[in-house]
Amino acid sequence: MKVRHQARDVDPDSASGCADIRTRFDDPAFAAAYAASHQVSGPPQRYFSSRLHAVFEVLGRCPGGDLLDVGCGPGVFVQRVLDARPGDFRITAVDRSPAMIVEAAGNTADAEVELVVGVAEALPFPDASFDVVVAMGVLEYCDFVAVLRELERVVRPGGTVLVSMLNPLSPYRLFEWGVYWPLLRLLGRAEGLLGRSADRRHCVPKSGIRALPAGSLWRRMRKAGLRPVDVVHYDLTPAVPPFDRFLGKWTRRRERPADTVTRGLRRWMGTAYLVVATGVR
Ligand SMILES: C[S@@+](CC[C@H](N)C(=O)[O-])C[C@H]1O[C@@H](n2cnc3c(N)ncnc32)[C@H](O)[C@@H]1O
């Protein structure tokens, strides 16, 4: 495993949503907790395993080659690729946060993976270097136009690009962002007025997330020079937070991974989606 720090010239403030979220991703304790949330049963784990199913369905059609994971976080996806497709891919993973790269290095210690600190808006790789480019859970924090242009630049002609995005039109996200989080923030403020100490108050930090509906992301990918070919909605749930926790417990026993993703009528229930595109140039 090689770890490289490489920054191309980019304004750090244009490269991420807001200082708040940047600070959290840069915190080693947050990086470790984020990695652990993939294992603990609950909504995040439900989300991650559904997304993994959707991504591996697409990866199954890729014979192998050079794979880039953009915004790799603590390297959980890289780990899964190494386990599921040993020897098929030469993997490079890049993230803006050194803490995430350190965590990824720990999680992939025995493997031949190149880990790079760098930003998605100015990827430190030559044109047409990768057969598969994956950007999961990262576009929401970035300059869409710059990142999509970079994904298009580094993928080889005929290569595959997979981009995930939270679905802002799903009942889950509408309720989470419009009702649930604002209510928790209000509750935290009320607790403050009543004298509860800061560490015991409800707190939802500003997420810095900006999300696009699937049609809009599809058009932006085409504008960036990619050829979108497929959209898969995943993490299907008719419930909204926090009730999905209880419904989830009840339904998960019977749920098969394939039932948590769709290309059909149930897509409105997907809390997120994946757009698959092909490199053209
Ligand atoms: C929500 S985490 C997703 C991590 C991983 N891809 C996953 O799906 O589990 C978002 C990651 O994107 C990284 N990130 C945010 N803005 C970035 C940027 N402009 N360039 C590169 N990485 C960025 C963060 O440091 C963080 O590790």
The ligand as a MOL file (V3000), in Angstrom:
LIG
                    3D

  0  0  0     0  0            999 V3000
M  V30 BEGIN CTAB
M  V30 COUNTS 27 29 0 0 0
M  V30 BEGIN ATOM
M  V30 1 C -19.8920 10.6910 3.4300 0
M  V30 2 S -18.1990 10.3290 3.2170 0 CHG=1
M  V30 3 C -18.2740 9.0220 2.0130 0
M  V30 4 C -17.1100 8.0850 2.1080 0
M  V30 5 C -17.1910 6.8370 1.2100 0
M  V30 6 N -17.1420 7.1750 -0.1900 0
M  V30 7 C -18.4460 6.0840 1.5030 0
M  V30 8 O -19.3490 6.1240 0.6870 0
M  V30 9 O -18.5210 5.4460 2.5440 0 CHG=-1
M  V30 10 C -17.6790 11.6780 2.2200 0
M  V30 11 C -16.1830 11.6460 1.9560 0
M  V30 12 O -15.8960 12.5720 0.9160 0
M  V30 13 C -14.7210 13.2880 1.2520 0
M  V30 14 N -14.7760 14.5690 0.5490 0
M  V30 15 C -15.6210 15.6140 0.7680 0
M  V30 16 N -15.3700 16.6030 -0.1140 0
M  V30 17 C -14.3550 16.1510 -0.9140 0
M  V30 18 C -13.6550 16.7170 -2.0280 0
M  V30 19 N -13.9720 17.9150 -2.4870 0
M  V30 20 N -12.6820 15.9810 -2.6040 0
M  V30 21 C -12.3660 14.7380 -2.1400 0
M  V30 22 N -12.9880 14.1600 -1.0840 0
M  V30 23 C -13.9760 14.8590 -0.4750 0
M  V30 24 C -14.7830 13.4260 2.7590 0
M  V30 25 O -13.5170 13.6880 3.3060 0
M  V30 26 C -15.3490 12.0850 3.1550 0
M  V30 27 O -14.3390 11.1390 3.3860 0
M  V30 END ATOM
M  V30 BEGIN BOND
M  V30 1 1 1 2
M  V30 2 1 2 3
M  V30 3 1 2 10
M  V30 4 1 3 4
M  V30 5 1 4 5
M  V30 6 1 5 6
M  V30 7 1 5 7
M  V30 8 2 7 8
M  V30 9 1 7 9
M  V30 10 1 10 11
M  V30 11 1 11 12
M  V30 12 1 11 26
M  V30 13 1 12 13
M  V30 14 1 13 14
M  V30 15 1 13 24
M  V30 16 1 14 15
M  V30 17 1 14 23
M  V30 18 2 15 16
M  V30 19 1 16 17
M  V30 20 1 17 18
M  V30 21 2 17 23
M  V30 22 1 18 19
M  V30 23 2 18 20
M  V30 24 1 20 21
M  V30 25 2 21 22
M  V30 26 1 22 23
M  V30 27 1 24 25
M  V30 28 1 24 26
M  V30 29 1 26 27
M  V30 END BOND
M  V30 END CTAB
M  END
